[in-house]
Amino acid sequence: MSSAPRPYTLVAELTYACPLHCVYCSNPVDFTRHEDALDAADWRRVLREAERLGVVQVNFTGGEPLLRPDLEALVEEARSLDLYSNLITSGIPLARERLERLRRLGLDNVQVSIQDARPDESDRIAGREAFHRKIEVARWVKELGFPLTVNTVLHRENLERIGEVIALAEELHADRLELANAQYLGWALRNRTALLPTKAQLERARSVAAAARARLEGRMEVVFVVPDYYVEFPPACMDGWGRRFIVVSPDGLLLPCLLAHTLPGLSFGNVRERSVEELWSSSPGLAAFRGEAWMPEPCRSCARRAIDFGGCRCQAFHLTGNAAATDPACSLSPDHGLVEAARTEAARPARELVTFSFRTPRTSRDHSR
């Protein structure tokens, strides 16, 4: 293509290692095969190259980014480039002194994940005891003057307690509450039978969230994200394939989204071998689903094709086996029956007890050089 779109956000996946084992983790299910191949010097270069390309903010995420002992160096580099930096964390391996240090070095925002408003239920989803420490970390965030985002992934196990989640976020004086229903990829797809809510559950929760949004306007932003399985038309995944987000994986792949490297037949370059600018403009994998030329019907003639860009390519592949198919979440997709069948299963009044498949552990490695 003659010119690539300008990106505005870098998603820096510093590691897939994490102390939690969340049953809806967005990391690929084969993440244990992927090394943390980028050291601090590599990541600093990625930050510089991304800023030259037009990026204005960076999300330090994982896995658990706090497991990287060189996180401070990366926050400092982001500040020197005037990039808005956001730490997306479980909060578990964090000491207050380290958070203070990150504040001094220029970290702008902290997002803490809390799985549920009730300790036992939160810990069950996370796969370990973690709730009380998360609450402590969230309090530190506010005490040190950071904006605080609380993120709670919603699913059939906690949707009935959405009011309690909102109350907890208010108690923590959160500036933003993200009530993001699980999207069924990665580990969430593996656990879909146990996690997918009913339509009635979802509508009740959406009503509670809407009332809270109105009540808390000006004090706390409340965001409610509907799962793709319950929309008429899917949203644009990451604002469209290779349009606004750059994702760099722990092994150095430059990607349009978190799971793009799970799609067969696509070639994504590595930032260890080529610059961010070069990969953004010429990577075959990024070019594969940019624009409209790749689209099949009904996307090709749909008036929404420049709004949702055909939906999620990863969802299309993991449900149909074809990454170029219309996202089955779309009501116009010839494969929409796959999503309807999942919703029908979720609505069954009597279901056998389902056990979770927990995200497997992986140890971190030292990349402080």
LOKE-752706 format. One line per 3 residues: number of its first residue (from 1); their letters; for each residue x, y, z of C-alpha. Coordinates in Angstrom, 2 decimals, decimal comma, m for minus. Each point is the difference from the previous one (the first is absolute). Example, Ala and Ser with C-alpha at 12.3 -4.5 7.8 and 13.67 -1.06 7.14 Angstrom:
// residues 2
1	AS	12,30/m4,50/7,80 ~ 1,37/3,44/m0,66 $
This chain:
// residues 369
1	MSS	0,00/0,00/0,00 ~ 1,21/3,52/m0,67 ~ m0,31/1,31/3,53 $
4	APR	m0,83/m1,66/3,28 ~ m2,41/1,59/2,49 ~ 1,51/1,92/2,90 $
7	PYT	m0,02/m1,95/3,29 ~ m0,60/1,72/3,32 ~ 0,45/m2,77/2,62 $
10	LVA	2,79/m2,47/0,65 ~ m1,01/m3,10/1,95 ~ 3,27/m1,23/1,50 $
13	ELT	m0,48/m3,61/1,12 ~ 3,12/m0,19/2,13 ~ m0,48/m3,63/1,06 $
16	YAC	m2,56/m2,79/0,02 ~ 1,08/m1,01/3,51 ~ m2,60/0,75/2,68 $
19	PLH	m0,67/m1,00/3,62 ~ m3,71/m0,44/m0,78 ~ m1,74/m2,76/m1,94 $
22	CVY	m3,13/1,82/m1,19 ~ m2,45/m2,17/m1,88 ~ m0,68/2,71/m2,63 $
25	CSN	3,62/1,11/m0,56 ~ 0,47/1,62/m3,41 ~ 3,49/m1,45/m0,43 $
28	PVD	0,24/m2,80/m2,60 ~ m0,61/m3,44/1,45 ~ 3,45/m1,09/m1,22 $
31	FTR	1,75/2,95/1,64 ~ 2,45/m2,26/1,86 ~ 1,76/m0,57/m3,34 $
34	HED	0,80/3,71/m0,34 ~ 3,16/1,47/1,51 ~ 0,52/3,49/1,39 $
37	ALD	2,45/0,75/m2,78 ~ 0,25/3,79/0,32 ~ 2,33/1,56/2,55 $
40	AAD	m0,20/3,54/1,35 ~ 2,06/1,43/m2,86 ~ m2,33/m1,64/m2,55 $
43	WRR	m3,11/1,39/1,69 ~ 1,48/3,50/0,30 ~ 0,72/m0,05/m3,72 $
46	VLR	m3,55/m1,19/m0,72 ~ m1,34/2,93/2,04 ~ 2,13/2,49/m1,93 $
49	EAE	m0,96/m1,42/m3,39 ~ m3,69/m0,16/0,89 ~ 0,05/3,65/1,12 $
52	RLG	1,59/1,05/m3,30 ~ m2,79/m1,83/m1,80 ~ m2,65/2,05/1,82 $
55	VVQ	m0,82/m2,03/3,13 ~ m0,99/2,20/2,95 ~ m0,69/m2,55/2,73 $
58	VNF	1,34/m3,34/1,17 ~ m1,71/m2,74/2,00 ~ 2,48/m2,11/1,97 $
61	TGG	m1,75/m3,33/0,31 ~ 0,50/m3,77/m0,12 ~ m0,36/m2,45/1,72 $
64	EPL	1,12/2,02/2,94 ~ 2,33/2,87/m0,96 ~ 1,18/0,45/3,59 $
67	LRP	1,92/m3,26/m0,36 ~ 2,43/1,89/m2,24 ~ 2,75/1,49/2,20 $
70	DLE	0,74/2,49/m2,79 ~ m3,49/1,52/0,05 ~ 1,38/3,14/1,63 $
73	ALV	2,40/0,57/m2,91 ~ m2,87/m0,30/m2,47 ~ m2,23/2,40/1,93 $
76	EEA	2,88/2,48/0,11 ~ 0,51/m0,35/m3,76 ~ m3,71/0,54/m0,64 $
79	RSL	0,07/3,18/2,09 ~ 3,05/1,31/m1,91 ~ m2,01/m0,45/m3,23 $
82	DLY	m3,09/1,67/1,49 ~ m2,04/m3,19/m0,47 ~ m3,01/m0,41/2,30 $
85	SNL	0,74/m3,22/1,88 ~ m2,52/m2,39/1,50 ~ 0,89/m2,98/2,20 $
88	ITS	m2,52/m2,84/m0,35 ~ 0,60/m2,27/2,97 ~ m1,35/m2,63/2,35 $
91	GIP	1,86/1,88/2,75 ~ 1,16/m3,21/1,64 ~ 3,82/0,26/m0,21 $
94	LAR	0,01/3,69/0,98 ~ 1,50/1,79/2,98 ~ m1,07/3,54/0,84 $
97	ERL	3,61/1,19/m0,29 ~ 0,16/m1,22/m3,58 ~ m3,25/1,74/m0,87 $
100	ERL	1,41/3,21/1,50 ~ 3,09/m0,42/m2,17 ~ m2,09/m0,49/m3,13 $
103	RRL	m1,92/3,16/0,89 ~ 3,24/1,99/0,29 ~ 1,20/m1,35/m3,34 $
106	GLD	m3,11/1,25/m1,77 ~ m2,60/m2,79/m0,14 ~ m3,33/1,66/m0,76 $
109	NVQ	m2,80/m2,48/0,76 ~ m0,56/m3,34/1,71 ~ m2,68/m2,56/m0,85 $
112	VSI	m0,60/m2,68/2,61 ~ m1,98/m3,13/m0,82 ~ m2,47/m1,23/2,62 $
115	QDA	m1,84/m3,19/m0,90 ~ m3,04/0,40/2,27 ~ m1,28/2,07/2,91 $
118	RPD	0,08/m3,03/2,32 ~ 3,39/m1,36/1,11 ~ m0,72/m3,71/m0,37 $
121	ESD	m1,57/0,36/m3,44 ~ 2,73/2,34/m1,20 ~ 2,72/m2,40/1,12 $
124	RIA	m1,76/m2,97/m1,60 ~ 0,01/1,68/m3,43 ~ 3,61/1,19/0,42 $
127	GRE	1,14/m3,48/0,99 ~ 1,72/1,18/3,20 ~ m0,51/2,15/3,08 $
130	AFH	0,39/3,57/m1,21 ~ m3,07/2,15/0,77 ~ 1,14/1,74/3,17 $
133	RKI	3,39/0,88/m1,46 ~ m1,68/1,47/m3,09 ~ m2,13/2,24/2,21 $
136	EVA	3,11/1,13/1,85 ~ 1,78/0,82/m3,26 ~ m3,02/1,94/m1,30 $
139	RWV	0,09/2,12/3,16 ~ 3,72/0,68/m0,49 ~ m0,69/1,16/m3,54 $
142	KEL	m2,38/2,69/1,22 ~ 2,15/0,97/3,00 ~ 2,94/0,65/m2,30 $
145	GFP	m2,04/2,25/m2,28 ~ m0,47/m2,26/m3,01 ~ m3,25/m0,18/m1,93 $
148	LTV	m1,44/m3,44/0,78 ~ m1,77/m2,24/m2,49 ~ m1,69/m3,09/1,42 $
151	NTV	m0,61/m2,73/m2,55 ~ m2,38/m2,87/0,67 ~ m0,58/m2,59/m2,69 $
154	LHR	m3,65/m1,02/0,06 ~ m1,44/m3,47/m0,67 ~ m2,83/m2,22/1,19 $
157	ENL	1,72/m0,63/3,35 ~ 0,09/3,65/1,12 ~ m2,56/1,95/m2,07 $
160	ERI	m2,60/m0,24/2,77 ~ 2,40/1,89/2,30 ~ 0,67/2,93/m2,32 $
163	GEV	m1,56/2,37/2,53 ~ 2,49/m1,18/2,61 ~ 2,87/0,49/m2,45 $
166	IAL	m1,13/3,58/m0,64 ~ m0,28/0,64/3,75 ~ 3,53/m1,34/0,52 $
169	AEE	1,37/2,29/m2,71 ~ m1,74/2,94/1,67 ~ 1,52/m0,95/3,35 $
172	LHA	3,44/m0,05/m1,65 ~ m0,66/3,44/m1,56 ~ 0,75/m1,37/m3,46 $
175	DRL	0,07/2,56/m2,79 ~ m1,11/m2,56/m2,58 ~ m1,75/m3,35/0,26 $
178	ELA	0,22/m2,36/m2,96 ~ m2,73/m2,63/0,10 ~ 1,20/m1,98/m2,96 $
181	NAQ	m1,86/m3,20/m0,78 ~ 2,32/m2,83/m0,97 ~ 0,67/m0,27/m3,71 $
184	YLG	0,23/m3,65/m0,96 ~ 3,55/m0,44/m1,23 ~ 3,08/m1,45/1,67 $
187	WAL	m0,79/m1,63/3,32 ~ m3,51/1,45/0,02 ~ m0,86/m2,00/m3,12 $
190	RNR	1,29/m3,13/1,69 ~ m2,27/0,80/2,98 ~ m2,94/1,36/m2,01 $
193	TAL	m2,52/m2,57/1,21 ~ 0,62/1,04/3,60 ~ 0,30/3,75/m0,63 $
196	LPT	m2,51/1,06/m2,66 ~ m2,95/1,75/1,68 ~ m3,64/m0,14/m0,99 $
199	KAQ	m1,61/2,92/m1,80 ~ m2,17/0,70/3,06 ~ 3,05/0,17/2,25 $
202	LER	1,68/2,37/m2,40 ~ m3,00/2,32/m0,30 ~ m0,41/0,25/3,77 $
205	ARS	3,68/0,82/0,40 ~ m0,06/2,57/m2,79 ~ m2,93/1,74/1,69 $
208	VAA	1,88/0,18/3,31 ~ 3,10/1,35/m1,75 ~ m2,02/2,64/m1,87 $
211	AAR	m1,58/1,25/3,23 ~ 3,44/0,18/1,64 ~ 1,44/1,85/m2,99 $
214	ARL	m2,67/2,68/0,32 ~ 0,28/0,23/3,78 ~ 3,80/0,21/0,04 $
217	EGR	0,47/2,34/m2,95 ~ 2,78/2,45/0,80 ~ 1,36/m2,19/2,82 $
220	MEV	0,76/m3,37/m1,56 ~ m0,18/m1,07/m3,63 ~ m1,89/m3,30/m0,35 $
223	VFV	0,58/m1,97/m3,18 ~ m2,04/m3,11/m0,80 ~ 1,21/m2,17/m2,89 $
226	VPD	m2,47/m2,53/m1,42 ~ 1,39/m3,37/m1,12 ~ 0,11/m0,38/m3,77 $
229	YYV	m2,29/m3,03/0,28 ~ m2,92/2,31/0,91 ~ 0,32/2,80/m2,55 $
232	EFP	m1,75/0,37/m3,36 ~ 3,17/1,23/m1,67 ~ 3,51/m0,53/1,41 $
235	PAC	2,17/2,96/0,96 ~ 3,20/0,73/m1,87 ~ 2,62/m2,17/1,68 $
238	MDG	2,77/2,29/1,33 ~ m1,54/2,79/m2,11 ~ 0,68/m2,06/m3,12 $
241	WGR	2,83/m2,36/m0,98 ~ 3,31/1,86/m0,12 ~ m1,58/3,46/0,15 $
244	RFI	0,57/1,59/3,39 ~ 1,59/m2,54/2,37 ~ 3,48/m1,49/m0,08 $
247	VVS	0,40/m3,13/2,12 ~ 3,51/m1,30/0,69 ~ 0,03/m3,49/1,51 $
250	PDG	2,54/m1,27/2,56 ~ 1,89/m1,80/m2,77 ~ 0,18/3,16/m2,11 $
253	LLL	m2,73/m0,50/m2,61 ~ m1,67/3,20/m1,17 ~ m3,72/m0,75/m0,15 $
256	PCL	m3,36/1,72/m0,60 ~ m1,59/m1,66/3,05 ~ 0,86/m2,29/2,91 $
259	LAH	m0,77/m3,32/m1,70 ~ 0,77/0,68/m3,66 ~ 3,01/m2,33/0,11 $
262	TLP	m2,36/m2,92/0,67 ~ m1,33/0,31/m3,56 ~ 1,75/m2,39/m2,41 $
265	GLS	1,48/1,17/m3,26 ~ 0,76/3,56/1,10 ~ 3,54/1,33/0,18 $
268	FGN	0,77/2,62/2,65 ~ 3,46/1,51/0,26 ~ 2,04/0,28/3,18 $
271	VRE	1,22/3,26/1,51 ~ 3,34/m1,65/0,76 ~ 0,65/m0,16/m3,73 $
274	RSV	m1,82/3,01/m1,50 ~ m1,16/3,39/1,23 ~ m3,50/0,72/1,24 $
277	EEL	m0,48/2,47/m2,85 ~ 1,00/m2,52/m2,66 ~ m2,16/m2,77/1,44 $
280	WSS	m3,02/2,26/0,40 ~ 0,12/1,03/m3,64 ~ 1,08/m3,24/m1,70 $
283	SPG	m0,79/m3,05/2,18 ~ m1,96/m2,55/m2,09 ~ m2,00/m0,98/3,06 $
286	LAA	m1,15/3,55/0,65 ~ m0,79/0,58/m3,66 ~ m2,11/m3,18/m0,20 $
289	FRG	m3,18/1,52/1,49 ~ 0,52/3,74/m0,39 ~ m2,48/1,82/m2,16 $
292	EAW	m2,89/m1,74/m1,75 ~ 1,53/m2,01/m2,86 ~ 0,17/m3,21/2,07 $
295	MPE	m3,67/0,08/1,01 ~ m2,45/m2,73/m1,05 ~ m3,74/0,50/m0,26 $
298	PCR	m2,00/1,14/1,87 ~ 2,75/2,33/1,28 ~ 1,08/1,17/m3,45 $
301	SCA	m3,36/1,62/m0,78 ~ m0,94/0,91/3,58 ~ m0,45/3,68/0,90 $
304	RRA	1,80/m0,71/3,31 ~ 3,18/m1,33/m1,58 ~ 1,96/3,16/0,87 $
307	IDF	m1,45/0,04/3,52 ~ 0,58/m3,52/1,30 ~ 2,52/m1,17/m2,66 $
310	GGC	m1,55/m3,45/m0,08 ~ 0,28/m0,49/3,77 ~ 2,67/m2,06/1,76 $
313	RCQ	2,34/m2,06/m2,20 ~ 1,07/m2,17/2,93 ~ m3,62/m0,73/0,93 $
316	AFH	m0,75/m0,85/m3,61 ~ 2,88/m2,49/m0,13 ~ m0,50/m1,62/3,39 $
319	LTG	m3,69/m0,59/m0,70 ~ 0,04/m0,85/m3,72 ~ 3,60/m0,90/m0,82 $
322	NAA	0,16/2,85/m2,53 ~ 1,52/3,33/1,06 ~ m1,48/1,70/m3,09 $
325	ATD	m3,57/m0,96/0,86 ~ m2,56/2,52/1,18 ~ 0,13/0,05/3,80 $
328	PAC	m2,66/m2,51/1,16 ~ m1,05/2,51/2,68 ~ m1,55/2,06/m2,81 $
331	SLS	m3,69/m0,73/m0,53 ~ 0,60/0,06/m3,78 ~ 2,75/m2,61/0,09 $
334	PDH	m0,77/m3,35/m1,67 ~ 1,69/m1,54/3,07 ~ m2,10/1,91/2,55 $
337	GLV	m1,63/m3,27/1,01 ~ 3,19/m0,90/1,89 ~ m0,54/2,95/2,32 $
340	EAA	m3,74/m0,62/0,26 ~ 0,71/m3,60/1,05 ~ 2,34/1,23/2,74 $
343	RTE	m2,68/2,40/1,26 ~ m2,58/m2,78/m0,02 ~ 2,33/m2,18/2,05 $
346	AAR	0,52/2,83/2,50 ~ m3,78/0,38/0,40 ~ m0,64/m3,62/0,92 $
349	PAR	m1,81/0,06/3,39 ~ 1,77/m3,04/1,40 ~ 3,68/m0,45/m0,75 $
352	ELV	2,48/m2,51/1,28 ~ 2,68/1,37/2,31 ~ 2,82/1,28/m2,18 $
355	TFS	3,58/0,20/1,19 ~ 2,43/2,67/m1,12 ~ 3,14/m0,49/m2,04 $
358	FRT	2,43/2,29/1,80 ~ 2,77/1,95/m1,71 ~ 3,21/m1,91/0,60 $
361	PRT	2,92/1,58/1,88 ~ 3,26/1,15/m1,53 ~ 3,03/1,39/1,76 $
364	SRD	1,54/3,34/m0,96 ~ 3,55/0,63/m1,11 ~ 2,37/2,84/0,87 $
367	HSR	0,28/2,60/m2,76 ~ 1,51/2,82/2,04 ~ 3,08/0,49/m2,17 $
